[in-house]
Amino acid sequence: MRDQPKFTSSPPKNPIVPDEVQQQPFRETFLHLVTDPEALAALRVMGDLAYQGVLEFCQYWPDGNGSTLQQEFRAIAADLRYLSQRLTFASREREIFILEGQDQARSEIAEQLAGEVERLSREVDEAASKA
């Protein structure tokens, strides 16, 4: 049997989640990879500019499929499915790596939460599908 690679995680050098939750188009599951504080700040500013630009110009675009809230529910369901997949991936880390400390427990928690988040995504998707 081959040795498993050793995987350790260390706390980020800078806070990942902003103090105030904003409409950020970049997911935190992407932004956590950026450990340079200046690069992270630049991505957040760029994301804010993109979001504000979309809000400004969406009035000129054709209507979407359904009400605004219905479209938002579809988007929320999609994001929840994505998060469920990320949690599933995190839960499998213990099959690939030797996890130390609390990472083993985090991996187990991720496995439990993945199913719950998937259930929530189906619930939100069902609510979006109702006319």
Buried (B, 14 or more C-beta within 10 A) or exposed (E): EEEEEEEEEEEEEEEBEEEEEEEBEBEEBEBEEBEEEEEBEEBBEEBBEEBEEEEEEEEEEEEEEBEEEBBBBBEBBBBBBBBBBBBBEBBBBBEEBBBEEEBBEBBEBBBEBBEEBBEBBEEBBEBBEEE
